[in-house]
Amino acid sequence: MKSAQDLEKRRLRGNPWFSLVAVAFGVIMVGLDATVVSIANPFIARGLHANLADLQWVTNGYLLVTAVLLIPAGKLGDRLGRRKIYLIGMAGFALASAGVGLSGSIGLVILFRAFQGAFGALIMPNTLAILRKTFPLDKLNTAIGVWGAASAIAIAGGPIVGGLLVQDVSWQSVFYLNVPVAIIGIAISVLVLHESRETDVESPDYPGIVTLAAALFLLVFALIKTQTWGWLDPKTLACFGGAIVAAALFVFAEGKVTNPLVPLRIFASRALSMSTISVILNFFAFYGVIFFVSLYLQEVHGYTPIEAGVRLLPLTAMFVISAPVGALLNHHFGPRFPVTIGMLLSAGGLWILTGLEVASSYLLLAIPFVILGFGVGFVLTATSDAIVGNAPSQDAGVAGGVQSTALQIGGVIGTSVLGSVLLDRVGSTLVGKLTHAGVPQSIAPKLLVAKPLIAEGAAPRLAHIPPILQLAITDGSHAAFLSGLHVAMVVGIVVSLLGAVTGFAIGNKRPSEDEETELLAD
């Protein structure tokens, strides 16, 4: 009887497909959290008397910590065990989520969100590293397609699940949801995941850790603060300059140590380096679009969070289809085709969105959403396979960290750059749009102080004015917002076309077991 149980355990332990199910729970948990928080933010503001800056740090604190720790977390998994670090990440993420829900002040919410970011960084690169060590290279592409579909399901379902919970239960329940998901995922992972680590473990690369963390922190912090400081403010320029100096010191340090945090040799692979750039450009466009189109749906059209979430489904739900289709295309044609086509599809979807007006029908959103969903999904699966598959297996955690870091940085750059473009355009067109809508020329310039509010899609409301004047202010504000949105979409188109060029540069060749052997020998 005992031998039969042992045999069953051995059959479960390390099984590639059971392992894929186990890591999918981590991907789903992090994916859900990425979208439900945006739905919960207004309710957090009302419940904890938080202002807009506080709410921005609820999101940005998470992004900042995650971006800084992703690559060190991948390296930690390579050294101490990917299964162990993944399980610690799952448990810590659940505890931090419960901490957010139990917080009685906005300061504690931001603190526990930062903890969520730290433990989320332990999860994501190690999911890819576990797949890299569990699946043979000829099956890795399929596994990453399913991995991408799991993330897509979570991202697609997040706004609807979050909307239902905050309306019918509480905003705290959005975060408590992570606890049962983590418990199930940990239980399965304990049973099925095989531990893997690298045996030639040397002392940690402390210079690399410090300089990379400094470079990423200064870069992401500067991007986050551009909305407040401006791009040419001395503080912004100082942060960007510091990031460049820290990055240069990082490259110098990595060339001097025997066990570098990020072996720079992995970037000798054109497929890996070009795929990393493609990930940044892909999610620059995606996060910028989903952020500002969500504002359009809720502020201009007046949809509730649930209604807006449902209308975003053609964009997010397409990932469920496009991720495995992209993996199939990658398997047959190599990464060049799905990445190039995916970025061109994104550019096409953004071009259609430049035609949005205040009274546009939903069809003008649904069609480009489907196109964008296919484009982003194609790029995600093909580049993830190229990055992780082209790195030596002993660097699987680092490669997973590179992929996840590129995704996060692309999202931060996208929201920051497109947000600044939109804000500047609103400022330059607002007075003209207001007067064209019927606002007297004596009043229109005074509304420039509401530029940040209008750049969020909202309209200022003035007390003791005739309803017809308030309607004119609303119409003019929405027209200025849409003018900014159109310019932001044009920037996204340019970035997507640049991504198509980098996608073409990736090449068609997929990694093989023979190449893996050669890499390890080198």
N, C-alpha and C positions, 0 to 999 in steps of 0.2 A: 504494500500500500504506500509506504513511504517512498519507495523508489519510483512509483508511478507519479506521485506528487512532485518529486524532484525533476522527473522527466518533463512534466507539464510546465514547471517553472522555467526550465532551460529552453523549452519551446517558445515561451512568452518572452523571456529575457533576450533583448537584442533583436527581436523580430522587426524587420524594417517597417512593415506596415502598422504594427501595433505602436512602434516608436513614433511614427508619423501622427497617429491619433493622440499620443501623449503630448507631443510638443504643440499640437494644434490648440490645446487648451490654453497654453501660455499666449499664443498668437491671438486667440479670440479675446482673452481677458484684456490684453493691451490694446487691441483694436477697438473693443467696446468702449474702453476708457477714453480713447482719442476723440470719439464723437459724442458720447453722452454728456461729457462735461460742458460742451457748448450749449446744450439744451438746459442744463442745470444752472448755468451762470445767472440768469435773471432771478431765479428763485433764491439762490445763495445771496444775491445782492439785497433782496427784500428781507430775507430771514436774518442776515447778519449785518445789515446796514452798511454794505460795502459800496465803494464808488467804482468808477470805470477803471481807474488805475489798479485798484485791488483785484478786480476781475481779470485784468490782463496778466497780472502776476500769478493768478491761479493756473493759467495756461502756460505762461512763459517760464515760471519757476520750474515746472515739470520738464519743459523742452530744454531749458538751459542745463539742468543737472543730467538729463539723459544724454544730450549731445557730448558733454564732457566725459562721461564715464563709459560710453559704449565700447570703444576700442580697448581700454584697460580691462573691462569686464570680459570681453572675448579672450584676451590674453590670460586672464585669471582662470577661465574655464580650461584653456589649453594646459595650464600648469597644475591646477588643483583637482581637475575633474569636471567635465562639462555637465554631467548628470547632477553632481553635487551643487554646482553653482546655479544651475537651472532651478533645482528644487528650492534652494535658498531664496532665489529671486521670486518664485511663485508664492512662497510662504510670506516673505517680506512685503510683497505687493498687496497681498490680502490684508495683512495687519495694518499697513499704511492706509489702505482704502477704508478700513473700519475706523482708523484714527480720524480721517477726514469727516466721516459721518458723525462721529462723536464730538467733533470740535464745536466749541461754543463761541468762537471768535474767528474773524477772517484771517487774522495772523496765524492761528493754528491750522486753518485750512491750507494756507500757502505753505506752511512748514511741512505738513504731511503730504502735500502734493509733491514737494521736493523729494521726500522719502520715496514716494511712488516712482518718481523719475529714476532714482538710484536703483531701486529693485527692478524696474522695467528694463534698465540697461543690462542687468544680469540675465534677464530672460531672453531678449531678442537675438543677440548674436549667437548665443549658445543653442537656440533652436536650429539655426542653420548649420552650426558646427556639428550638432548631433546627427542631423541628416547626412552631412558630408561624410561622417565616420561610419554611419550605419548602412547607407545605400551604396551599391557599386556605381561607378560613374555613369554607366549606360542607363541607370534607372534614376539618377539624381534629378535630372530634368523633370521627370514626371512627379517626383516627390515635391519639388519646389513649386510646381504648378498647383498641387493640392494645398501646399503651405500658403500660396498666394490666395487661393480661393477661400481658405479658412479666414484669412485676414479680411478679405472682401466681404464675407458674410457678416463678420462682426461690425465692420465699418458701415455697411448698408443697414443693418438692423439697429445700430446704436441710436440714431435720432428717434426712431419710433419707440423702441424700448424705453429710452430715457424720457421721452415725452409722456408716455403712459405712466411711468413711475412718479415723475414729479407732479403730475396733475392728480393722480388718484391715490398716491401714498405720501411721499415727501421727497425733497431733494436729497436727503441723506440716503434714501433707499437706492439711489443710482450708484453710490459707492459700496453699499453693503452687498450689492449684487455680485461683486468680485469675490466675496468670501466663499459662497458655495461652489462657484466655478473653480476656484483655486483648490478647494478640498477634493473635488472629483479629479481634477488634473493631477494633483500630487499623488493621490491613491493609485491612479493608473500608471503614473511615471515610476513610482517605487517598484511596481510589479514588472514593468516591461523594458524600461530603459537600461541599456548596458553602459557601464562607466567607461570613459575613455579619457586619457590624458597623455601628455608627452613625457617620456621617461628621462630625457636628458635635460632635467630641470636645473637651471642655474639661478643665481641671485636675481631678484627683480631689477628691472632697468629703471631705477629711480629718476635719473636725469630725463629719460624719455617720457615717463609718466608726468613729471612736473611740467616740462616744456610743452607737451601736447595738451595737457589740461589747461595750461595758461593760454595757449593759442586759441583753442576752441572756446574757452570761456570769454575771452576778450572779443572774439569774432561774433559769437552769438549775442552777447550782451550789447555790443554796439548796434547790431541789426535790430534788436528789440527796442533800443532807446532812440533809434532814428526818428520814430514817430513823435517823440517828445523833444529831443534836442535838435533834430534836423541833420542832414547829411554833411554839411560843411561846418558844423559847430566844432570848436576846438576839442571838446571832450570826445565827440564821435571820432574825429581824426586821430586823437591820441589812442583811443581803443583799437582802431584799425591798425595804426602804426605798431602798437604793442603786440597785436596778433601776428603781424608780419615778422617782427623781431623774434618772437617766441617760436614761430614756425621755422625760421632759419636756424635757431639754436637747436630745435628738435632734430632737423635733418643732420646737423653737425654731430649731435650727440649719438644719433642712431648709427652713424658711420664709425664710431669709436668703441662701441661695446660689442661683446661677443654674443650676447643674447638680447637683441633689441626688442623693444615693445612692439614695433611695427617693422618687420624685416623689409627694408626698402626694395629688396630684390623682387618682391611680388609685383611691384609696379613695372618691372621690366616686361611683363606680359601686356601687350597692347590691348588685348581683349579685356583684361581686368581694369587697366587704367582708363580706357575709353568708356567702359561700362560704368565706372564710378562717376565720371563726368555726366554720363547720360542719366543716371539716377537723380543727380542734383537738378539737372535741367527739367526732367520729367515732373518731379514733385514741386519744383518752382511753379510750374503752370498749374498743376492739380490743386495744391493747397490754396494758391491765390484765387483760383476760380471758385472752389467750394466755399471759401470764407466770404467772398464778396457777393456771390450769387445767393447765399443764405441770407445775407442782409437785404438783398433785393426782394426776395420772397417775403420776408417777415415785415420789413419796414415799408416798402413801396406797395406791395400787394396786400399787406395786412394779414398774412396767414399766421395761424398759431404755430408753436414749435412742432406739434405733431403733423399738421398740414404741410408745413415746409419740409419736414423729414420725409413724408410720403412722396412729395414732388421731387425730392433729390434721388429717389430710388433708381430712376433710369441711369443716373450717373454711377452710383455706388454699387447697385446690383449687377451692373454689367461686368464688374470685376469677377463675379462668380463664374461667368461664362468665358470672359477674355483671358483670365489667368491660365486655365488649362488649355485653351486654344492657343495662347501664346507659347505655352510649353511644347505643344505639338508642332507648331511652326518652327520653333527653335530646334527641336529634335531633327526635323527633316531638312531644314535649310541653314541651320546655324544662327547665331544671334543677330547678324547684320540685317536680315530681312524683317523679323518682328520688331526690332528696335527702330529701324528707319521708318517702316510703315506706321508703327505706333506713334512716333513723334509727328509724322505728317497728318495722321488722323487727329491728333490733339490740336495741331495748327488749324485744321479744317473746322473742328468744333468751335474753337475760339473765334474764328472768323464769322461764323453764323451768329455767335453771341454779340458781336459788335452791332447787330441790327436790333437789339433789345430796346424797347421804348416803355414808357410808363404803362400803357394799356396793351402791351403785347400779349398774345394768347399763349397758353401753356405749351402749345405745339412748338413754338419758337425756342423753348427751353428743352423740351423732351428730346427732340432730334439731336441737337448738339451734345446733350448729356450722354446719349447712347454712343455717339461717335467718340467722345472724350473717354468714356468708360472703357471702350475697346482699346483705344490708344494707350491709356495709362496701364492697363492690365498686360498688354503685349510687352511693354517696356519693362515692367516690374519683374515678370518671370524670366525673361531672356537675360536681363542684366544680372539678376540674382544668381542664376545658374553660371553665367560667365565669370562673375566675381568669385564665388565660392569654388566653382569647379576648376578654375585656372590657378588657384592657390595650392601649394603643397598641402597635403592632409594635416601635417603638423601645425600649419598656420590656419586651420579651419576657423577657429574662434576669432582670430584677428580679421580674417576675411569677412566673417559675418558682422564683426564690428564696423569694418569699413563700409559695408553695404548699408547698415542701419544708420551710421553717422551721416553718410551722404544723403539718405532720405530725410533725416531730421534737418540737416543744414539747408537742403533744397526747400523744405517747407518754410523754414524761418526766413530765408532770403526772399521767397516768393511773396509771403504775406507782408514783409517789410517793404520791399521794393515796390510792389504793386500798390500797397497802401499809401506810400509816399507819392507815387505818380497820381493816384486818384485824388489825394488831398490837394496836391498842387493844382490839378485841373479844376477841382471844385472852386478853389480860391480865385483862379483866373477867369472863370465863367459865371460865378454866382450872381454878381450884380446884373449882368446882362440877361441871364435867365430869369431872374426875379422881375426885372422891369418888363421883359417880354410877356411874362405871365400876368402882368397887371399891377405889380407892386409899385407905388409911387417912388420916383427917383430920390425923394428926400428920405425915404425909409430904407431902401434896398442896401445902400452901403453900410448902414448900421448893423445889418445882419451878418456881416463878415465875421463877427466874433463867434458866430455859431458854426463856422466852417468845419470844425472837428465832428460836431453832431451830424451835420449834413453829409459828411463823408462816410458816415455809418448808415446812410440811407434814410435817416429820420429827418423830420422837419421841425424847426423851432415853433413853439406855440406862444403867442403873445396874449396877455390878458387885456380885456376891455377893448377889443377891436371888432369891427364888423365881421360876420362870418365870411362874406365874400372876399375880404382882405386876407383872412386866414387861409382860405382856399387858394388864393393866388400865391401866398408864401409857400404853401405845401407843394403846389404845382411847380413853382420855380426851383424849390429845393430839390425835388425829385429829378427835375430836368438836369440840374447841375450834377447831381450824383451820377446819373446815367451818362453824362458827358465824360465824367471821370472814369466810369466803368468801361466805356468804349476804348479810351486810351490805354487803360490797364490791360484790356484784352489784346490790343495791338502789340504791347510789349510782350505779352505771353506768346503771341504768334511768332514774334522774332526769336524768342528763346526756344520755342518748339522747333523752329526751322534749324536753328543752331544745333539742337539735339539730334535732328535727323542727320546732320553732317557728322556728328560724333558717332552716331549709330552706324553709319556707313563705314566709318574708320575702324569699327570693332573687328570687322572681317567675318568670314563664314565658318571658320574652323572651330569646332567644339572640342573640349579636352577629351583625351582618351586615356585608358589605363596605361598604355605604353609611355605617353607623355608624363603621366604621374610618376612612373618609375624613374624616368630620366631626371625629373625635377628633384626627387628625393636623393638620387645619386649625386646630383650637383651640390 
